[in-house]
Amino acid sequence: MLQIQNIRKKFVTGDLTQVALDGVSLNLRENEFVAILGPSGSGKTTLLNIIGGLDRYDSGDLIINGISTKEYKDRDWDSYRNHTIGFVFQSYNLIPHQTVLSNVELALTISGVSKKERRRRAKEALERVGLGNQLHKKPNQMSGGQMQRVAIARALVNDPDILLADEPTGALDTETSIQVMDLLKEVAKDRLVVMVTHNPELAEQYATRIVRLKDGKITGDSMPYDIEEEKNAPLEHRNMGKSSMSFWTSLSLSFNNLSTKKARTLLAAFAGSIGIIGIALILSLSTGVNDYIANIQKETMVSYPVTVDAKAFDLSSMISMGRNNTENDEGAASHRLDGVYSDPRDIEMASAMTTSLTENNLTEFKKYLDNSESDIHEYIGENGIVYSYDTKFGVYTFDPEGKFVNTDGSTLEDSKNSMAKNMGAMSQMASEFINGNFKEMLPGQNGELISPAVKESYDIIYGNWPSAYDEVVLVVNKNNEIPASTLYELGMLPSSEYKEIMDKIKAGEEVTAEQQKWSFEDICNKKLYVIPACDTYIKNEFGR
């Protein structure tokens, strides 16, 4: 038994509100043939869709065998439609590339029925509608009446309690319409059949009950069904059966559908592959660029880590001032050319160099760095923050002639040309921030001597990474080469030879340097001596 209690439904489109059902109440018996008549727009199809669970009512209640559907969820409506309702549509809605038997089986496939049972029940349903000898035909090989019979067989194969028919004869001729109506009348003997139609003659001839609608309200009922007011059963969500097919069944249906539409499948696959390849290329390019930038940043930070010194000067302002001076020299004078004028820019530059020297408040900055809540910690890499002190050490060695040399190049200073001695104040101040030939390697975390970032950026071509404080690494380029001047400073080449070369250059002679080679063993056997600055002082007569 189906009860429709004060159902209301409206459709809102922009500012327009269309009332489809306005307080419809109707009780339907378990087995009767109900025809719903009314003009277009009266709400017939909307009422049919609400009964079938295809649409949701705004208010009221739809009671199915004493169970209210007010609290029904989508899963409950799915189960209700699959096991309680059968649909017959005006347009048949058959799948053209599948056989008649497969079309009828589809309703059982969704219900999770086994293949053997599906085949048996589908054949019985088709035999019941008079199509038992046309199981393997395609829908396009059948007449309109035959296709509507297939649709009725599909609706009946699940043995539903309610059969809903929306204009089942709308696309059929008179003779075929009579055949379909005879079939629906036969079906209505053991279940409820609700039919929407515009044909009052067929309704009068075949239906056992006619309900008339107009403007969303019931205007007539040929055989109303009144029941005594009773309390409906408490709301419950009974499982009416499985409403899903197996994985292999769905896979088989998918391949069958693809194989019957090869051209469309190939075009869709081709278009999809272009999109996928395009997205993959964009992602690859983006990932590659990001990795390249990250590697450049990492290599740069390994070679030139960010260092904060106690004192610093604004080198960029010096460069900018020098550029401005050059432009002023090339440009027009700001004064008349009627005499000799002084150029104060050298004094101003020296003043700017002095005033640009600033002292950093490292005490407060260290407090900021040590504060775990500081914003800077989210930008710090794997090496964290490393503190070091500007303790001066001198590194010395013996050259091949046995001369004791300082590897910072000061031993060779006398032999360098006069340009080294006549450098300006800016170069002298900048030299204080240059570490010469020896630099401390970036340490890692948790007591590691060397950061993994350094090891990833350099390849060991001979020996091992340092494992103690008194070991060093000689860095060469990709061709295993080191500048000759650096080799003279490191004592690999004799100092006297360097002086001879400088003398020839000073005399204007052309010098051709010969490329030399050392074995890895010779390089690693070179001894270096580290002497702290305090050891280079001698106590004077005053005890200082």
Secondary structure, DSSP 8 states (H G I E B T S, - for coil): -EEEEEEEEEEEETTEEEEEEEEEEEEE-SS-EEEEE--TTSSHHHHHHHHTTSS--SEEEEEETTEE-TT--HHHHHHHHHHHEEEE-TT----TTS-HHHHHHHHHHHTT--HHHHHHHHHHHHHHTT-TT-TT--GGGS-HHHHHHHHHHHHHTT--SEEEEESTTTTS-HHHHHHHHHHHHHHTTSSEEEEE-S-HHHHHHH-SEEEEEETTEEEEESS-----------------S-----HHHHHHHHHHHHHHTHHHHHHHHHHHHHHHHHHHHHHHHHHHHHHHHHHHHHHHHHHS-----SEE--HHHHHHHHHHHHHHHHS--SS-SSS----THHHHHHHHHHHT-EE--HHHHHHHHH-TT-GGGGG--TT---------EEEEEE-TT--EEETTTGGGGGGS-GGGTS--HHHHHHHTT--TT-------STT-SS-HHHHHH---SSS----STT-------TTS---HHHHHHTTSS-HHHHHHHHHHHHTT-----------HHHHHT---EEEEGGGG----TT--
